[in-house]
Amino acid sequence: MMEASLFAQYVAIALAVLASAIHVLNRQLPGPMRRLRVACAVPLLRAGRPAWSVRLGRWIAPTRVAAGKAACGGCDGCGPGDTATRQP
């Protein structure tokens, strides 16, 4: 019984570390993470794939970038009309 609870603790810690690492990578390296998500999603979205595969691929795929926002690779933190190089 003790081994099962220890295993459950290790699984919970591993999931928390994984979620934290993904969050940090998304915040610090948005461009490479976007390319990685696209590379993972494209094979799942091919024609003839099962429905669960398509749903998983759509969940993994990044959202579309708004027109004009693709230049910075983005966090989408700029307001309308603002640019990343503008100084206050």
N, C-alpha and C positions, 0 to 999 in steps of 0.2 A: 504493500500500500504506500509506503514512503517513496518508493521509486517512481510511482505514477505521478505523485504530486510534484516531485522534483523535475520530472520530465515536462510536466505541464508548465512549470515555472520557466524552464529553459525555452520552451516554445513561445511563451508569452514575451519573454525578453528578446528573442530572435525576431519576432514580428514587430516589436516596438523599434528595434534598431534598424530593421529594413525600412519601415515606414519613415523613420527619421532621415535615413540616408537618401531616400527617394525625394523627400521634401527639400532637403538641402541642395541636392543636384538640380532639382527643378528651379530653385531660386537663384543659384549661382551660375548655372550653365544651361540657360533655356534653349539655346540653339542646338547644341549637341543632344540634349534630351529630346527635343522635338524630332530630330533626325532618327534617333534610336526608336522612338515610339512609332514613327512611320515605318521604319524597317521591320519592326515586329508586327505591325498591323496589316501590312500589304499582303503577306502570304495567307493570312486568315480571311481576307476579303475576296479572294479569287473566286471566279464563277465555279459552281459545282461543289462548293464547300458546304458542310452541314450548317444548319441554322445556329447551333450553339457557337460554332466557329465564327460565323459572321457577327453575332452579337458580341463576342469577346473582342473581335477585331475593331468593331465600332467603339467599344468602350476604351480600348487602348489608344486608338487613333486620336491625335491632337485635334482640337477645334480649329476651324479656319481662321486665318488672320484677316482682320478688317483691312479694307483697301487703304493703302498708304502707310500702314503700320509695319510692314514687313522689313523696312530698312534697318531697324535696330535689332531685330531678332527676338524681340520682345516680351517684356513683362506686361505690356499694355498699360504702363503706369503714366504715360503722357496724356495730358488732357487734349481736348480738341484744339488743333492749331499749334500745339507745342511741339518742339523737336527735342531730341536728346542732347543736342549741342548748345541749346539756348542757355545763357547764363542770366541769373536774376540781377 
